Amino acid sequence: MSEDLIINIRLAYFALEKEKNIYFEKQNLTASQGDLLLYLGFAERQGKDVNQKDIERYFKLTNPTITGLLNRLEEKGFVERRKSPVDGRTNLIHLTDQTRKVLDQFKRHKDRIDQKLYRDFNGDERKQIIYLLKKLRANLNPDQPR
C-alpha cells in the first residue's frame, strides 16, 4: 500500500462514504439526501432553525438543486416546510419523527463503523489519531479557529 498521505486519506474517505451510503440506500435515500438529513439533525440538536438558504450556503449548492432535494425528501415524508414565526416569507425545514428514527439508527450504524475503525487501536492511539487529523485539517484551513 502506498505511503502517500493524500491517497490514504482519500481511500479512507471513500470507504467511509461507502459505509454511509449503504445505510441510506436501505432507507430509500440517496447519498445527498442522507447528507442533508444529517445536517438538519445536527442543526436540530443545536437548537438552530434552518431555512433553504442556510442549506444552500452550507453545501455550496444552487437553489434549484436544494429545492429538488427538499421536494423529494418532503414527498418521502422525511422533512416538512413550515413558515417561520419570525419571518413569514421564509420556510423553515423541519425533520419528521420518521427521520429522527432513521438518524437514531444511523448513529448506531456509525458506532459500529467507529468500532471497526478503532479495532486495533488502544486508548492513546485513538486520541492521537483524532489529534493528528485535526492538525491536518487546521493546516489546510489556516483561517479557521483551531
MARBA-3410 file (N, C-alpha, C, O; in Angstrom, 1 decimal):
146
0.8,-1.2,0.0,0.0,0.0,0.0,0.9,1.2,0.0,2.0,1.3,0.6 ~ 0.4,2.2,-0.7,1.1,3.5,-0.8,1.3,4.2,0.6,0.5,4.1,1.4 ~ 2.4,4.9,0.7,2.7,5.7,1.9,2.3,7.1,1.7,2.5,8.0,2.5 ~ 1.7,7.4,0.5,1.2,8.8,0.2,0.1,9.2,1.1,-1.0,8.5,1.1 ~ 0.2,10.3,1.8,-0.8,10.7,2.8,-2.1,11.0,2.1,-3.2,10.5,2.6
-2.1,11.8,1.0,-3.4,12.2,0.4,-4.1,10.9,-0.2,-5.3,10.8,0.0 ~ -3.4,10.0,-0.8,-4.0,8.8,-1.3,-4.7,8.0,-0.2,-5.8,7.6,-0.3 ~ -4.0,7.9,0.9,-4.6,7.1,2.1,-5.8,7.8,2.7,-6.7,7.1,3.1 ~ -5.7,9.1,2.8,-6.9,9.9,3.3,-8.1,9.7,2.4,-9.2,9.4,2.8 ~ -7.8,9.8,1.1,-8.9,9.7,0.1,-9.5,8.2,0.1,-10.7,8.1,0.1
-8.7,7.2,0.2,-9.1,5.9,0.3,-10.0,5.6,1.5,-11.0,5.0,1.5 ~ -9.5,6.2,2.6,-10.3,6.1,3.9,-11.7,6.8,3.7,-12.7,6.3,4.1 ~ -11.6,8.0,3.1,-12.9,8.8,2.9,-13.8,8.0,2.0,-15.0,7.9,2.3 ~ -13.3,7.4,0.9,-14.2,6.6,0.0,-14.8,5.4,0.8,-16.0,5.1,0.6 ~ -14.0,4.8,1.6,-14.6,3.6,2.3,-15.6,4.0,3.3,-16.7,3.4,3.5
-15.4,5.2,4.0,-16.4,5.7,4.9,-17.7,6.1,4.2,-18.8,5.9,4.7 ~ -17.6,6.8,3.0,-18.7,7.2,2.2,-19.5,5.9,1.8,-20.8,6.0,1.8 ~ -18.8,4.9,1.4,-19.5,3.6,1.0,-20.3,3.1,2.2,-21.5,2.7,2.0 ~ -19.8,3.1,3.4,-20.5,2.6,4.5,-21.7,3.4,4.8,-22.8,2.9,5.1 ~ -21.6,4.7,4.7,-22.7,5.7,4.9,-23.8,5.4,3.9,-25.0,5.3,4.2
-23.4,5.3,2.6,-24.3,5.2,1.5,-25.1,3.9,1.6,-26.2,3.8,1.2 ~ -24.4,2.8,2.0,-25.1,1.5,2.2,-26.3,1.7,3.1,-27.4,1.2,2.9 ~ -26.0,2.4,4.2,-27.1,2.6,5.2,-28.3,3.4,4.6,-29.4,3.0,4.7 ~ -27.9,4.5,4.0,-29.0,5.4,3.5,-29.8,4.8,2.3,-31.0,5.0,2.2 ~ -29.1,4.0,1.5,-29.8,3.3,0.4,-30.8,2.3,1.0,-31.9,2.2,0.4
-30.6,1.7,2.1,-31.6,0.8,2.7,-32.8,1.6,3.2,-33.8,1.0,3.4 ~ -32.6,2.9,3.4,-33.7,3.8,3.9,-34.4,4.5,2.7,-35.2,5.4,2.9 ~ -34.1,4.0,1.5,-34.6,4.7,0.2,-34.2,6.1,0.1,-35.0,7.0,-0.3 ~ -32.9,6.4,0.5,-32.4,7.7,0.4,-31.1,7.7,-0.4,-30.3,6.8,-0.4 ~ -30.9,8.8,-1.2,-29.6,9.0,-1.9,-28.6,9.5,-0.9,-28.9,9.9,0.2
-27.3,9.5,-1.4,-26.2,10.0,-0.5,-26.5,11.5,-0.2,-26.3,11.9,0.9 ~ -26.9,12.2,-1.2,-27.1,13.7,-1.0,-28.2,13.9,0.0,-28.2,14.8,0.9 ~ -29.3,13.1,-0.1,-30.4,13.2,0.8,-30.0,12.9,2.2,-30.4,13.5,3.2 ~ -29.2,11.8,2.3,-28.7,11.4,3.7,-27.8,12.5,4.3,-27.9,12.8,5.5 ~ -27.0,13.1,3.5,-26.1,14.2,4.0,-26.9,15.4,4.5,-26.7,16.0,5.5
-28.0,15.7,3.7,-28.8,16.8,4.1,-29.6,16.5,5.4,-29.7,17.4,6.3 ~ -30.0,15.3,5.6,-30.7,14.9,6.8,-29.8,14.9,8.0,-30.1,15.3,9.1 ~ -28.5,14.5,7.8,-27.5,14.6,8.9,-27.3,16.0,9.3,-27.2,16.3,10.5 ~ -27.2,16.9,8.3,-27.0,18.3,8.6,-28.2,18.9,9.4,-28.0,19.6,10.4 ~ -29.4,18.5,8.9,-30.6,19.0,9.6,-30.7,18.4,11.1,-31.1,19.1,12.0
-30.3,17.2,11.2,-30.3,16.6,12.5,-29.3,17.3,13.5,-29.6,17.5,14.6 ~ -28.1,17.6,13.0,-27.1,18.3,13.8,-27.7,19.7,14.2,-27.6,20.1,15.3 ~ -28.3,20.4,13.2,-28.8,21.7,13.5,-29.9,21.6,14.5,-30.0,22.5,15.4 ~ -30.8,20.6,14.4,-31.9,20.4,15.4,-31.3,20.2,16.8,-31.8,20.8,17.8 ~ -30.3,19.4,16.9,-29.7,19.1,18.2,-29.0,20.3,18.8,-28.9,20.5,20.0
-28.6,21.3,17.9,-28.0,22.5,18.4,-29.1,23.6,18.7,-28.8,24.7,19.1 ~ -30.3,23.2,18.4,-31.4,24.2,18.6,-31.5,25.3,17.6,-32.0,26.4,17.8 ~ -30.9,25.0,16.4,-30.9,26.1,15.3,-32.0,25.8,14.3,-32.2,24.7,13.8 ~ -32.7,26.9,13.9,-33.6,26.9,12.8,-32.8,26.9,11.5,-31.8,27.6,11.4 ~ -33.3,26.2,10.5,-32.7,26.1,9.2,-33.7,26.4,8.1,-34.8,25.9,8.1
-33.3,27.3,7.2,-34.1,27.6,6.0,-33.3,27.1,4.8,-32.2,26.6,4.9 ~ -33.9,27.2,3.7,-33.3,26.7,2.4,-32.0,27.4,2.1,-31.0,26.8,1.7 ~ -31.9,28.7,2.4,-30.7,29.5,2.1,-29.5,29.0,3.0,-28.4,28.9,2.5 ~ -29.8,28.6,4.2,-28.8,28.1,5.1,-28.2,26.8,4.5,-27.0,26.6,4.5 ~ -29.1,26.0,3.9,-28.7,24.7,3.3,-27.8,25.0,2.1,-26.8,24.3,1.9
-28.3,25.9,1.3,-27.5,26.3,0.1,-26.1,26.7,0.4,-25.1,26.3,-0.2 ~ -26.0,27.6,1.4,-24.7,28.1,1.8,-23.8,27.0,2.4,-22.6,26.9,2.1 ~ -24.4,26.1,3.3,-23.6,25.1,3.9,-23.0,24.1,2.9,-21.8,23.8,2.9 ~ -23.9,23.7,1.9,-23.4,22.7,1.0,-22.8,23.3,-0.3,-22.3,22.6,-1.2 ~ -22.9,24.6,-0.4,-22.4,25.4,-1.6,-23.1,24.8,-2.8,-22.4,24.6,-3.8
-24.4,24.7,-2.8,-25.2,24.2,-3.9,-26.2,25.3,-4.3,-26.5,26.2,-3.5 ~ -26.7,25.2,-5.5,-27.6,26.2,-6.0,-29.0,26.0,-5.5,-29.4,24.9,-5.0 ~ -29.8,27.0,-5.6,-31.2,27.0,-5.2,-32.0,25.9,-5.9,-32.7,25.1,-5.2 ~ -31.9,25.7,-7.2,-32.7,24.6,-7.8,-32.3,23.2,-7.3,-33.1,22.3,-7.2 ~ -31.0,23.0,-7.1,-30.5,21.7,-6.6,-31.1,21.4,-5.2,-31.6,20.3,-4.9
-31.1,22.4,-4.3,-31.6,22.2,-2.9,-33.1,22.1,-3.0,-33.7,21.3,-2.2 ~ -33.8,22.9,-3.8,-35.2,22.8,-4.0,-35.6,21.3,-4.4,-36.5,20.8,-3.8 ~ -34.9,20.8,-5.3,-35.2,19.4,-5.8,-34.9,18.4,-4.6,-35.8,17.5,-4.4 ~ -33.8,18.5,-3.9,-33.6,17.6,-2.8,-34.7,17.7,-1.7,-35.2,16.7,-1.3 ~ -35.1,18.9,-1.4,-36.1,19.1,-0.4,-37.5,18.6,-0.8,-38.2,18.0,-0.1
-37.8,18.9,-2.1,-39.1,18.4,-2.7,-39.1,16.8,-2.5,-40.2,16.3,-2.1 ~ -38.0,16.2,-2.9,-38.1,14.7,-2.9,-38.1,14.2,-1.4,-38.8,13.2,-1.1 ~ -37.4,14.9,-0.5,-37.4,14.5,0.9,-38.8,14.7,1.5,-39.3,13.9,2.3 ~ -39.5,15.8,1.1,-40.8,16.1,1.6,-41.8,15.1,1.0,-42.7,14.6,1.8 ~ -41.7,14.7,-0.2,-42.5,13.7,-0.8,-42.4,12.3,-0.1,-43.4,11.6,0.1
-41.2,12.0,0.4,-41.0,10.7,1.1,-41.3,10.8,2.5,-41.3,9.8,3.3 ~ -41.7,12.0,3.0,-42.0,12.2,4.4,-40.9,12.4,5.4,-41.1,12.1,6.6 ~ -39.7,12.8,4.9,-38.6,13.0,5.8,-38.4,14.4,6.3,-37.8,14.6,7.4 ~ -39.0,15.4,5.6,-38.9,16.8,6.1,-40.3,17.5,5.8,-41.1,17.0,5.0 ~ -40.5,18.6,6.6,-41.6,19.4,6.4,-41.1,20.8,6.3,-40.2,21.3,7.0
-41.8,21.6,5.5,-41.5,23.0,5.4,-42.6,23.7,6.1,-43.8,23.5,5.9 ~ -42.2,24.6,7.0,-43.2,25.4,7.8,-42.8,26.9,7.8,-41.6,27.2,7.8 ~ -43.8,27.8,7.8,-43.5,29.2,7.8,-42.7,29.6,9.1,-43.1,29.0,10.1 ~ -41.8,30.4,8.9,-41.0,30.9,10.1,-42.0,31.8,10.9,-42.7,32.7,10.3 ~ -42.0,31.6,12.2,-42.8,32.5,13.1,-42.3,34.0,13.1,-43.0,34.9,13.4
-41.0,34.1,12.8,-40.3,35.4,12.8,-40.5,36.1,11.5,-40.7,37.4,11.4 ~ -40.3,35.4,10.4,-40.4,36.0,9.0,-41.3,35.1,8.1,-40.8,34.1,7.7 ~ -42.5,35.5,7.9,-43.5,34.7,7.2,-43.1,34.4,5.7,-43.7,33.6,5.1 ~ -42.1,35.2,5.2,-41.7,34.9,3.8,-40.7,33.7,3.8,-40.4,33.3,2.7 ~ -40.3,33.3,4.9,-39.3,32.2,4.9,-39.9,30.9,5.4,-40.6,30.9,6.4
-39.5,29.8,4.8,-39.9,28.5,5.3,-38.7,27.9,6.0,-37.6,27.9,5.6 ~ -39.1,27.3,7.2,-38.0,26.6,8.0,-38.2,25.1,7.6,-39.3,24.7,7.4 ~ -37.1,24.4,7.6,-37.1,23.0,7.3,-37.0,22.2,8.6,-36.1,22.4,9.4 ~ -38.0,21.3,8.8,-38.1,20.5,10.0,-38.0,19.0,9.7,-38.5,18.6,8.6 ~ -37.4,18.3,10.6,-37.4,16.8,10.5,-38.7,16.3,10.9,-39.4,16.9,11.8
-39.0,15.1,10.4,-40.2,14.4,10.9,-39.8,13.3,11.9,-38.6,13.1,12.0 ~ -40.8,12.8,12.6,-40.5,11.7,13.5,-39.8,10.5,12.8,-38.9,9.9,13.3 ~ -40.3,10.2,11.6,-39.7,9.2,10.8,-38.2,9.4,10.6,-37.4,8.5,10.7 ~ -37.8,10.7,10.3,-36.4,11.0,10.1,-35.6,10.8,11.3,-34.5,10.3,11.3 ~ -36.2,11.3,12.4,-35.4,11.1,13.7,-35.1,9.7,14.0,-34.0,9.3,14.5
-36.0,8.8,13.7,-35.8,7.3,13.9,-34.7,6.9,12.9,-33.8,6.1,13.4 ~ -34.7,7.3,11.7,-33.6,6.9,10.7,-32.3,7.4,11.2,-31.3,6.7,11.1 ~ -32.2,8.7,11.7,-31.0,9.2,12.2,-30.5,8.6,13.5,-29.3,8.4,13.7 ~ -31.4,8.2,14.3,-31.0,7.4,15.5,-30.4,6.1,15.1,-29.4,5.6,15.7 ~ -31.0,5.4,14.2,-30.5,4.1,13.7,-29.1,4.4,13.0,-28.2,3.5,13.1
-29.0,5.5,12.3,-27.7,5.8,11.7,-26.6,6.0,12.7,-25.5,5.5,12.5 ~ -27.0,6.6,13.8,-26.0,6.7,14.9,-25.5,5.4,15.4,-24.2,5.2,15.6 ~ -26.3,4.4,15.5,-25.9,3.0,15.9,-25.0,2.4,14.7,-24.0,1.8,15.0 ~ -25.4,2.7,13.5,-24.6,2.2,12.3,-23.2,2.9,12.4,-22.2,2.2,12.2 ~ -23.2,4.2,12.7,-21.9,4.9,12.8,-21.0,4.4,13.9,-19.8,4.3,13.8
-21.7,4.1,15.0,-20.9,3.5,16.2,-20.3,2.2,15.8,-19.1,1.9,16.2 ~ -20.9,1.4,15.0,-20.3,0.1,14.5,-19.1,0.4,13.6,-18.1,-0.3,13.7 ~ -19.3,1.4,12.8,-18.2,1.8,11.9,-17.0,2.2,12.8,-15.8,1.9,12.5 ~ -17.3,3.1,13.8,-16.2,3.5,14.7,-15.5,2.3,15.3,-14.3,2.3,15.4 ~ -16.3,1.3,15.7,-15.7,0.1,16.4,-14.7,-0.6,15.4,-13.7,-1.0,15.8
-15.2,-0.7,14.1,-14.3,-1.3,13.1,-13.0,-0.5,12.9,-11.9,-1.0,12.9 ~ -13.2,0.9,12.8,-12.0,1.7,12.6,-11.0,1.6,13.7,-9.8,1.6,13.5 ~ -11.5,1.6,14.9,-10.6,1.6,16.1,-10.2,0.2,16.6,-9.6,0.1,17.7 ~ -10.6,-0.8,15.9,-10.4,-2.2,16.3,-9.0,-2.5,16.9,-8.9,-3.1,17.9 ~ -8.0,-2.0,16.2,-6.6,-2.3,16.6,-5.9,-1.2,17.3,-4.7,-1.1,17.4
-6.7,-0.2,17.8,-6.1,1.0,18.4,-6.4,0.9,19.9,-7.4,0.6,20.4 ~ -5.3,1.3,20.7,-5.5,1.4,22.2,-6.0,2.9,22.4,-6.1,3.7,21.5 ~ -6.3,3.2,23.7,-6.9,4.5,24.0,-6.0,5.7,23.6,-6.5,6.6,23.1 ~ -4.7,5.5,23.9,-3.8,6.6,23.5,-3.8,6.8,22.0,-3.7,7.9,21.5 ~ -3.8,5.7,21.2,-3.7,5.8,19.8,-5.0,6.4,19.2,-5.0,7.2,18.3
-6.1,6.1,19.9,-7.4,6.8,19.4,-7.3,8.3,19.6,-7.8,9.0,18.7 ~ -6.8,8.7,20.7,-6.7,10.2,21.0,-5.7,10.8,20.0,-5.9,11.9,19.5 ~ -4.6,10.1,19.7,-3.6,10.6,18.9,-4.1,10.7,17.4,-3.8,11.7,16.8 ~ -4.9,9.8,16.9,-5.3,9.9,15.5,-6.3,11.0,15.4,-6.2,11.7,14.3 ~ -7.1,11.3,16.3,-8.0,12.4,16.3,-7.2,13.7,16.3,-7.5,14.6,15.6
-6.3,13.8,17.2,-5.4,14.9,17.3,-4.7,15.2,16.0,-4.7,16.4,15.5 ~ -4.1,14.2,15.4,-3.4,14.4,14.1,-4.4,14.7,13.0,-4.0,15.6,12.1 ~ -5.5,14.2,12.9,-6.5,14.6,11.9,-6.9,16.0,12.0,-7.0,16.7,11.0 ~ -7.1,16.4,13.3,-7.5,17.8,13.5,-6.3,18.8,13.1,-6.6,19.8,12.5 ~ -5.1,18.3,13.3,-4.0,19.1,13.0,-3.9,19.2,11.4,-3.5,20.3,10.9
-4.1,18.1,10.7,-4.1,18.2,9.3,-5.2,19.1,8.7,-4.9,19.9,7.8 ~ -6.4,19.1,9.3,-7.4,20.0,8.9,-7.1,21.4,9.1,-7.3,22.3,8.3 ~ -6.5,21.7,10.3,-6.1,23.1,10.6,-5.0,23.6,9.6,-5.0,24.7,9.3 ~ -4.1,22.7,9.2,-3.1,23.1,8.3,-3.7,23.4,6.9,-3.2,24.3,6.2 ~ -4.7,22.8,6.6,-5.4,23.0,5.3,-6.3,24.3,5.4,-6.7,24.9,4.3
-6.7,24.6,6.6,-7.7,25.7,6.8,-7.1,26.7,7.8,-7.7,26.8,8.9 ~ -6.0,27.3,7.5,-5.3,28.2,8.5,-6.2,29.4,9.0,-5.9,29.9,10.1 ~ -7.2,29.8,8.2,-8.0,30.9,8.6,-9.1,30.5,9.6,-9.7,31.4,10.2 ~ -9.3,29.2,9.8,-10.4,28.8,10.7,-9.8,28.6,12.1,-8.6,28.2,12.3 ~ -10.6,28.9,13.2,-10.1,28.8,14.5,-9.8,27.3,14.8,-10.4,26.4,14.3
-8.7,27.1,15.6,-8.3,25.8,16.0,-9.0,25.2,17.2,-8.8,24.1,17.6
END
